[in-house]
Amino acid sequence: MSYQTVNPATGTLVETFPTMSDHALEEAVATAHNAFKTDWRKRPVSERARMLSKAASILRERAEEFAQILTLEMGKHIMEAQAEVGLSANILDYYAKRAEDYLAPKPLKDVPNAEIRIEPIGVLLGIEPWNFPYYQVARVAGPQLMAGNVLLLKHAENVPKSALAFAKVLEEAGVPKGVYTNLFASIDQVGHLIDDPRVRGVTLTGSERAGTAVAERAGRNLKKAVLELGGSDPLIVLEDAPLEWTIGSAMVGRMFNCGQCCVASKRMIVVGEERGKAFLEGFTAQMASLKAGDPADANTSLAPLSSERALNLLLDQIARAKAGGATVALGGNRIDRPGFYLEPTILTGVTEDNPVFFEELFGPVATIFSVKDEAEAIQLANNTPYGLGASVFTADTGRGRKVAAQIESGMVFVNRPFGTEPQLPFGGNKNSGFGRELSEAGFDEFVNKKLVHTDPVNTHPFAAIAGA
C-alpha cells in the first residue's frame, strides 16, 4: 500500500509517498510515549494553548495555500476548501481558550472535601478519512493535545500532502516532536499499534467495516475507542415548510463537498404526494443546473469526486438501485471529461427491498420519497441502520422540535440541513458509531476523571458511613 496524491479533476498522478517501515513506526511510538511521559502532560495548560493558538494563526495567515492542497488532492471546491481551513483554525482556538477552565479541578457539590481531577491518559491513535482532511484532524487534535494527550495520526492514503501540511503547521507552532506525529502506516501496522500497550485509545472516522475491525481490536486490548461511521441522514419536509427555501437548503445539504459528507442530507422525505411532486420538480431543476468544472475555479458548481474508486462505487450503487426497481429521475452517469465526475443524480421509487435502500450514498446522489403524513415520515427517517444526523423543515419550530425528539440520531437540525461548529457536539448512534467530538464533549472521551477525596488526620476509616 502506498500513499498517493492523484488530482481528481484530471486523474493525473501527482506524487507517491512510501509506507513507513516497521522500524520507523517503532521510533514514532517510542518518541510519542516519551514525549507524553516526560514533557507534554507536565506542561502548563497555558503553554499548550499558546502553541495551538499559534497553529490556528498559521492556518488563517496561509489559508489559500492550505486550501489549494485540499483542492488538488480530493477535488474540494476552492471556496469550500477555504471554509474548511477557517473552521479548523476555529476549532484549535476553541480548545486553546477553554482548556484551562475545563481541566481545573471540579469540587463535588455534595461532598466538600472531594473533587474530580481531569488527567490525560497517554498516546492516542487517530485514523481519519479523506473527505475533510484538516477539519477531521482538528476535531481530534484540538481537545486531545490540550488535555495533555499526544497523538499518532494515520490519515487516508489519498491525502498525504494534506496530512503533511497539518503536521507541519503544528511543528511550526512549536509543538514538540512526538506530541503530534503523522504516520504513513499500513493497515497491518495500524493493527499492531492498537495492540501496543503504549497506545491507550483509538479514534476513527470511516466505514462500518473499518469501525468494526478497530472496535473489536481495541476491545480485546481493553482500550477506549470513539467511532464516527457515516450516515444516511433524512431531511424531512413537513407540509407547512416554505418549499422554495427548503429546496435551496436541501441542495446545500446534499451537495456540500460534492455530497461527500457523513452528515449530508441523503434522503429527502416530503409529506404529501403533491408536495412531493413539487419538491422533486424544484430539486431536479436545481441539481440539473450544476455544471462540472475545475474545482480551483470559484465559478465551478460541480466538483469531482475524490477518486475513481468513489466514482465507481456510486455508479455500481445507481445500477443496482435501477435494477431493483428504482427510477433514475436525473443523471446517473459518469461525465465524459477527464477526472472523476458524476452527473448530479436523483433516485425515486427506492423501496425497502431495493438493494441500496439501507446503504449510504456518498456523493452527488439523492433519494426522494413522498409520504402521507408526519408519522410515516418519522418511521421512514428511522428505518436505517445509521443514526448520525437529520433535519426537519417546518414553519412551526415547536413542532419541529417535537419531531426531532422522535428521530433516532445523534444530531437533529430544525430548519437547516446540517451544521458543525466548535461549540456543537458531533456524533451519532446505531451504526453511525459512538462517542462525541467537538464542544466540551470532545474533551471527555480520552481523559481520566480521577476522584480525590481528602480528610483530616485521624479521621475514622468509616466516618462517612457512621455519619450516615
C-alpha positions as CSV (number, residue, x, y, z in Angstrom):
1,M,0.0,0.0,0.0
2,S,1.3,3.5,-0.9
3,Y,0.1,7.0,-0.2
4,Q,-0.6,8.9,-3.5
5,T,-1.8,12.3,-4.5
6,V,-4.0,12.0,-7.6
7,N,-5.7,15.1,-8.9
8,P,-9.4,14.1,-9.1
9,A,-10.1,16.9,-11.6
10,T,-7.7,15.3,-14.2
11,G,-7.0,11.8,-12.9
12,T,-3.3,12.6,-13.0
13,L,-0.9,11.1,-10.5
14,V,1.0,13.9,-8.8
15,E,3.2,12.3,-6.2
16,T,3.7,9.0,-4.4
17,F,4.8,8.6,-0.8
18,P,6.1,5.2,0.6
19,T,4.6,3.4,3.6
20,M,6.8,3.8,6.6
21,S,9.0,0.9,7.7
22,D,8.3,-1.1,10.9
23,H,11.4,0.4,12.4
24,A,10.3,4.0,11.7
25,L,6.9,3.2,13.2
26,E,8.5,1.9,16.4
27,E,10.6,5.0,16.6
28,A,7.5,7.1,16.2
29,V,5.6,5.3,19.0
30,A,8.6,5.4,21.3
31,T,9.1,9.1,20.7
32,A,5.4,9.8,21.3
33,H,5.4,7.8,24.5
34,N,8.5,9.6,25.8
35,A,7.0,13.0,24.9
36,F,3.9,12.2,26.9
37,K,5.7,10.9,30.0
38,T,8.5,13.4,30.2
39,D,7.1,16.6,28.6
40,W,3.7,17.3,27.2
41,R,1.5,16.2,30.1
42,K,3.6,18.2,32.5
43,R,3.5,21.5,30.6
44,P,1.2,24.2,31.9
45,V,-2.1,24.4,30.0
46,S,-1.2,28.0,29.0
47,E,1.9,26.7,27.1
48,R,-0.1,24.1,25.2
49,A,-2.8,26.7,24.5
50,R,-0.2,29.2,23.1
51,M,1.0,26.6,20.6
52,L,-2.5,25.6,19.4
53,S,-3.4,29.3,19.0
54,K,-0.3,29.8,17.0
55,A,-1.2,26.8,14.8
56,A,-4.7,28.4,14.3
57,S,-3.0,31.7,13.3
58,I,-0.8,29.9,10.7
59,L,-3.8,28.3,9.1
60,R,-5.5,31.6,8.8
61,E,-2.4,33.5,7.5
62,R,-1.8,30.9,4.8
63,A,-5.4,29.9,4.2
64,E,-5.1,30.0,0.4
65,E,-2.0,27.8,0.4
66,F,-3.7,25.1,2.6
67,A,-7.0,25.3,0.7
68,Q,-5.2,24.7,-2.6
69,I,-3.8,21.4,-1.2
70,L,-7.3,20.2,-0.4
71,T,-8.5,21.1,-3.9
72,L,-5.5,19.3,-5.5
73,E,-5.8,16.1,-3.5
74,M,-9.5,15.4,-3.2
75,G,-11.1,17.8,-5.6
76,K,-12.8,20.0,-3.0
77,H,-14.2,23.2,-4.4
78,I,-11.8,26.0,-3.6
79,M,-14.4,28.0,-1.6
80,E,-15.3,25.0,0.5
81,A,-11.6,24.3,1.0
82,Q,-11.1,27.8,2.3
83,A,-14.1,27.4,4.6
84,E,-12.6,24.1,5.9
85,V,-9.2,25.8,6.7
86,G,-11.0,28.5,8.6
87,L,-13.2,26.1,10.6
88,S,-10.1,24.0,11.5
89,A,-8.5,27.1,12.9
90,N,-11.6,28.0,14.9
91,I,-11.6,24.5,16.4
92,L,-8.0,24.8,17.6
93,D,-8.7,28.2,19.0
94,Y,-11.8,27.0,20.8
95,Y,-10.0,24.3,22.7
96,A,-7.0,26.5,23.4
97,K,-9.3,29.1,25.0
98,R,-11.4,26.7,27.0
99,A,-8.9,24.0,28.2
100,E,-7.8,25.8,31.4
101,D,-11.3,26.1,32.7
102,Y,-12.2,22.6,31.7
103,L,-9.1,21.0,33.2
104,A,-9.4,22.8,36.5
105,P,-10.3,20.5,39.5
106,K,-14.1,20.3,39.9
107,P,-15.4,20.2,43.5
108,L,-18.3,17.8,44.2
109,K,-21.2,19.9,45.5
110,D,-22.4,17.4,48.0
111,V,-19.0,16.4,49.3
112,P,-17.0,19.5,50.2
113,N,-13.7,17.5,50.7
114,A,-13.8,15.7,47.3
115,E,-13.0,16.9,43.8
116,I,-12.7,15.5,40.3
117,R,-9.3,16.0,38.6
118,I,-9.1,15.6,34.8
119,E,-5.9,13.9,33.6
120,P,-4.7,12.7,30.2
121,I,-4.3,9.0,29.5
122,G,-1.4,8.9,27.1
123,V,-0.7,8.1,23.5
124,L,-3.7,8.1,21.2
125,L,-4.1,6.8,17.7
126,G,-6.3,8.7,15.3
127,I,-7.5,7.2,12.0
128,E,-9.0,9.8,9.7
129,P,-10.7,9.9,6.3
130,W,-10.1,11.9,3.1
131,N,-13.3,14.0,2.8
132,F,-12.3,16.7,5.3
133,P,-8.5,16.3,5.7
134,Y,-8.0,19.2,8.1
135,Y,-11.3,19.5,9.9
136,Q,-11.4,15.8,10.9
137,V,-7.9,16.0,12.3
138,A,-8.6,19.3,14.2
139,R,-11.6,17.7,15.9
140,V,-9.3,15.2,17.5
141,A,-6.0,17.2,17.8
142,G,-7.7,20.3,19.4
143,P,-9.2,18.6,22.5
144,Q,-6.7,15.8,22.9
145,L,-3.5,17.9,22.7
146,M,-5.0,20.5,25.1
147,A,-5.9,17.7,27.5
148,G,-2.3,16.7,27.6
149,N,-2.5,13.5,25.5
150,V,-0.2,13.0,22.5
151,L,-1.5,11.9,19.1
152,L,-0.3,9.5,16.4
153,L,-2.3,10.3,13.2
154,K,-2.9,7.9,10.3
155,H,-4.6,9.7,7.5
156,A,-6.3,8.4,4.4
157,E,-4.0,7.1,1.6
158,N,-5.2,9.7,-1.0
159,V,-4.5,12.9,1.0
160,P,-0.8,12.6,2.0
161,K,0.0,16.2,1.2
162,S,-2.8,17.4,3.4
163,A,-1.6,15.1,6.2
164,L,1.9,16.5,5.9
165,A,0.7,20.1,5.8
166,F,-1.3,19.8,9.0
167,A,1.7,18.2,10.8
168,K,3.9,21.0,9.5
169,V,1.5,23.6,10.9
170,L,1.8,22.2,14.4
171,E,5.6,21.8,14.1
172,E,5.9,25.5,13.1
173,A,3.7,26.4,16.0
174,G,6.2,25.0,18.4
175,V,4.6,21.7,19.3
176,P,7.4,19.4,20.4
177,K,8.5,16.3,18.5
178,G,6.4,13.3,19.4
179,V,3.3,15.2,20.5
180,Y,1.7,15.0,17.1
181,T,3.1,12.5,14.6
182,N,1.9,11.9,11.1
183,L,2.1,8.2,10.1
184,F,2.1,6.8,6.6
185,A,1.2,3.4,8.0
186,S,-0.3,0.3,6.5
187,I,-3.5,-1.4,7.8
188,D,-1.4,-4.2,9.4
189,Q,0.8,-1.6,11.1
190,V,-2.4,0.1,12.4
191,G,-3.5,-3.2,13.9
192,H,-0.2,-3.6,15.7
193,L,-0.5,0.0,17.0
194,I,-3.9,-0.8,18.6
195,D,-2.3,-3.8,20.3
196,D,0.7,-1.8,21.5
197,P,0.3,-1.2,25.3
198,R,1.8,2.3,24.9
199,V,-1.2,3.3,22.9
200,R,-4.1,3.9,25.3
201,G,-7.0,4.8,23.0
202,V,-8.1,5.0,19.3
203,T,-10.5,7.2,17.4
204,L,-11.7,6.6,13.9
205,T,-13.8,8.3,11.3
206,G,-14.6,5.9,8.4
207,S,-16.6,3.0,7.2
208,E,-18.6,0.5,9.2
209,R,-16.2,-2.2,8.2
210,A,-13.2,-0.2,9.5
211,G,-15.0,0.7,12.6
212,T,-15.9,-2.9,13.4
213,A,-12.3,-4.0,13.0
214,V,-10.9,-1.2,15.1
215,A,-13.5,-1.5,17.9
216,E,-13.0,-5.3,18.1
217,R,-9.2,-5.0,18.3
218,A,-9.4,-2.1,20.8
219,G,-11.9,-4.1,22.9
220,R,-9.6,-7.1,23.0
221,N,-7.0,-4.8,24.4
222,L,-9.4,-3.0,26.8
223,K,-8.9,0.3,25.2
224,K,-11.3,3.2,24.7
225,A,-12.5,3.8,21.1
226,V,-14.5,6.6,19.6
227,L,-16.1,5.8,16.2
228,E,-17.8,8.0,13.6
229,L,-19.0,5.8,10.8
230,G,-21.1,7.8,8.4
231,G,-24.8,8.1,7.9
232,S,-27.8,8.2,5.7
233,D,-29.3,11.4,7.0
234,P,-33.0,12.1,6.4
235,L,-34.3,15.6,5.6
236,I,-38.0,15.7,6.5
237,V,-40.1,18.3,4.7
238,L,-43.4,18.9,6.6
239,E,-46.4,20.2,4.8
240,D,-46.1,23.7,6.2
241,A,-42.4,24.3,5.2
242,P,-41.9,27.0,2.6
243,L,-41.0,24.9,-0.4
244,E,-38.6,27.1,-2.4
245,W,-36.5,27.9,0.7
246,T,-36.5,24.2,1.8
247,I,-35.3,23.1,-1.7
248,G,-32.4,25.6,-1.5
249,S,-31.4,24.3,1.9
250,A,-31.7,20.7,0.8
251,M,-29.4,21.4,-2.2
252,V,-26.7,22.6,0.2
253,G,-27.4,19.7,2.5
254,R,-27.0,17.2,-0.3
255,M,-24.3,18.8,-2.5
256,F,-21.8,20.4,0.0
257,N,-18.4,18.8,-0.6
258,C,-19.9,17.2,-3.7
259,G,-22.1,15.1,-1.4
260,Q,-19.1,13.5,0.2
261,C,-20.1,14.3,3.8
262,C,-21.1,11.9,6.5
263,V,-23.7,14.2,7.9
264,A,-25.1,15.3,4.4
265,S,-28.8,15.2,3.7
266,K,-29.1,12.0,1.7
267,R,-32.8,11.0,1.9
268,M,-35.4,13.7,1.2
269,I,-38.7,12.8,2.8
270,V,-41.6,15.0,1.8
271,V,-45.0,14.9,3.4
272,G,-47.8,15.0,0.9
273,E,-48.0,13.5,-2.6
274,E,-48.5,16.8,-4.4
275,R,-45.8,18.5,-2.3
276,G,-43.5,15.6,-3.1
277,K,-44.0,16.1,-6.9
278,A,-43.4,19.9,-6.5
279,F,-40.3,19.2,-4.4
280,L,-38.9,16.7,-6.9
281,E,-39.5,19.2,-9.8
282,G,-37.8,22.1,-8.0
283,F,-34.9,19.9,-6.7
284,T,-34.4,18.4,-10.1
285,A,-34.2,21.8,-11.7
286,Q,-31.5,22.9,-9.3
287,M,-29.5,19.7,-9.5
288,A,-29.6,19.8,-13.3
289,S,-28.3,23.4,-13.3
290,L,-24.9,22.3,-11.8
291,K,-22.0,22.4,-14.2
292,A,-18.8,20.3,-13.9
293,G,-15.6,22.3,-13.9
294,D,-12.2,22.9,-12.3
295,P,-12.7,22.9,-8.5
296,A,-10.0,25.5,-8.3
297,D,-12.3,27.9,-10.2
298,A,-14.7,29.7,-7.9
299,N,-17.3,29.7,-10.6
300,T,-17.5,25.9,-10.9
301,S,-20.7,24.5,-9.4
302,L,-19.9,20.7,-9.6
303,A,-16.6,19.4,-8.4
304,P,-15.3,15.9,-9.0
305,L,-15.5,13.0,-6.6
306,S,-12.4,12.3,-4.6
307,S,-11.2,9.2,-6.5
308,E,-12.1,6.8,-9.3
309,R,-12.9,4.2,-6.7
310,A,-15.5,6.5,-5.1
311,L,-17.0,7.2,-8.6
312,N,-17.2,3.6,-9.5
313,L,-18.8,2.7,-6.2
314,L,-21.6,5.2,-6.8
315,L,-22.1,4.0,-10.4
316,D,-22.5,0.5,-9.1
317,Q,-25.0,1.6,-6.5
318,I,-27.0,3.5,-9.1
319,A,-27.0,0.5,-11.4
320,R,-28.1,-1.8,-8.5
321,A,-30.8,0.7,-7.5
322,K,-32.2,0.8,-11.0
323,A,-32.1,-3.0,-11.4
324,G,-34.0,-3.2,-8.1
325,G,-36.9,-1.1,-9.4
326,A,-35.8,2.5,-8.7
327,T,-36.2,5.3,-11.2
328,V,-33.3,7.5,-12.1
329,A,-35.1,10.8,-12.3
330,L,-31.9,12.7,-13.2
331,G,-28.3,11.9,-14.1
332,G,-26.8,8.5,-13.2
333,N,-23.8,8.6,-15.5
334,R,-20.1,9.4,-15.5
335,I,-19.5,12.8,-17.1
336,D,-17.4,12.5,-20.3
337,R,-14.4,14.5,-19.4
338,P,-11.1,13.9,-17.6
339,G,-11.3,13.4,-13.9
340,F,-13.8,11.7,-11.6
341,Y,-17.1,13.5,-12.3
342,L,-20.6,12.1,-11.8
343,E,-23.8,13.7,-13.1
344,P,-25.9,15.0,-10.2
345,T,-28.3,12.2,-9.7
346,I,-31.8,11.7,-8.2
347,L,-33.4,8.4,-7.4
348,T,-37.1,7.8,-6.8
349,G,-39.0,4.7,-6.0
350,V,-36.3,3.2,-3.8
351,T,-38.4,0.7,-1.7
352,E,-37.3,-1.2,1.3
353,D,-36.5,-4.3,-0.8
354,N,-34.2,-2.3,-3.1
355,P,-30.5,-3.3,-2.6
356,V,-29.4,0.3,-1.9
357,F,-32.2,1.2,0.5
358,F,-30.1,0.7,3.6
359,E,-26.8,1.8,2.1
360,E,-25.1,5.2,2.3
361,L,-24.8,7.1,-1.0
362,F,-21.6,9.1,-0.6
363,G,-21.6,11.6,-3.4
364,P,-24.0,13.7,-5.5
365,V,-26.9,11.2,-5.4
366,A,-30.1,12.0,-3.6
367,T,-33.1,9.8,-3.0
368,I,-36.6,11.4,-2.7
369,F,-39.6,9.9,-1.0
370,S,-43.2,11.1,-0.7
371,V,-45.2,10.0,2.4
372,K,-48.7,10.6,3.6
373,D,-48.1,12.2,7.0
374,E,-45.7,13.1,9.8
375,A,-45.8,9.7,11.4
376,E,-44.8,8.0,8.2
377,A,-42.0,10.5,7.7
378,I,-40.6,9.7,11.1
379,Q,-40.9,6.0,10.6
380,L,-39.1,6.2,7.2
381,A,-36.4,8.5,8.7
382,N,-35.7,5.9,11.4
383,N,-35.8,3.0,9.0
384,T,-32.0,2.9,8.5
385,P,-29.1,1.2,10.3
386,Y,-27.5,4.7,10.6
387,G,-28.2,7.4,13.2
388,L,-25.8,10.3,12.6
389,G,-27.8,13.4,11.8
390,A,-31.2,14.5,10.5
391,S,-33.1,17.6,9.5
392,V,-36.7,18.8,9.9
393,F,-38.1,21.7,7.9
394,T,-41.3,23.3,9.1
395,A,-42.8,26.8,9.7
396,D,-43.6,25.7,13.2
397,T,-40.4,25.4,15.2
398,G,-42.2,23.9,18.2
399,R,-43.5,21.2,16.0
400,G,-40.0,20.7,14.5
401,R,-38.6,20.1,18.0
402,K,-41.3,17.5,18.7
403,V,-40.5,15.7,15.5
404,A,-36.7,16.0,16.2
405,A,-37.3,14.2,19.6
406,Q,-38.6,11.2,17.8
407,I,-35.7,10.8,15.3
408,E,-33.1,8.2,16.2
409,S,-29.9,10.1,15.6
410,G,-27.1,11.8,17.4
411,M,-27.9,15.2,15.9
412,V,-31.1,16.8,14.6
413,F,-31.3,20.3,13.0
414,V,-34.6,22.1,12.6
415,N,-34.7,24.3,9.5
416,R,-31.2,23.8,8.4
417,P,-29.6,20.9,6.6
418,F,-26.7,20.3,9.0
419,G,-24.2,22.2,11.0
420,T,-20.8,21.9,12.6
421,E,-19.2,24.5,14.9
422,P,-16.6,24.1,17.6
423,Q,-19.3,24.5,20.2
424,L,-21.7,21.8,18.9
425,P,-21.1,18.1,19.9
426,F,-20.7,15.9,16.9
427,G,-21.5,12.2,16.8
428,G,-24.2,9.5,16.2
429,N,-25.7,6.3,17.4
430,K,-26.7,3.0,15.9
431,N,-24.3,2.0,13.1
432,S,-23.1,5.6,12.9
433,G,-20.8,4.8,15.9
434,F,-20.4,6.1,19.4
435,G,-18.6,8.8,21.3
436,R,-18.6,12.6,20.6
437,E,-16.2,15.1,19.2
438,L,-16.3,18.9,19.4
439,S,-17.7,21.1,22.2
440,E,-16.8,20.2,25.8
441,A,-17.8,16.6,24.9
442,G,-14.6,16.4,22.8
443,F,-12.5,16.7,25.9
444,D,-14.3,13.9,27.7
445,E,-13.5,10.9,25.6
446,F,-9.9,10.3,26.4
447,V,-9.3,11.6,29.9
448,N,-9.2,10.0,33.4
449,K,-11.7,11.8,35.7
450,K,-10.0,11.0,38.9
451,L,-11.7,11.3,42.3
452,V,-9.5,12.9,45.0
453,H,-11.2,12.7,48.5
454,T,-9.3,14.5,51.3
455,D,-10.0,14.0,55.1
456,P,-8.1,15.5,58.1
457,V,-5.6,13.4,60.1
458,N,-7.1,10.8,62.4
459,T,-10.4,10.5,60.5
460,H,-12.2,7.3,61.3
461,P,-12.0,4.8,58.3
462,F,-15.8,4.6,58.2
463,A,-16.6,8.1,59.1
464,A,-18.9,8.7,56.2
465,I,-20.8,5.5,56.9
466,A,-21.0,6.3,60.6
467,G,-22.2,9.8,59.9
468,A,-25.0,8.5,57.6
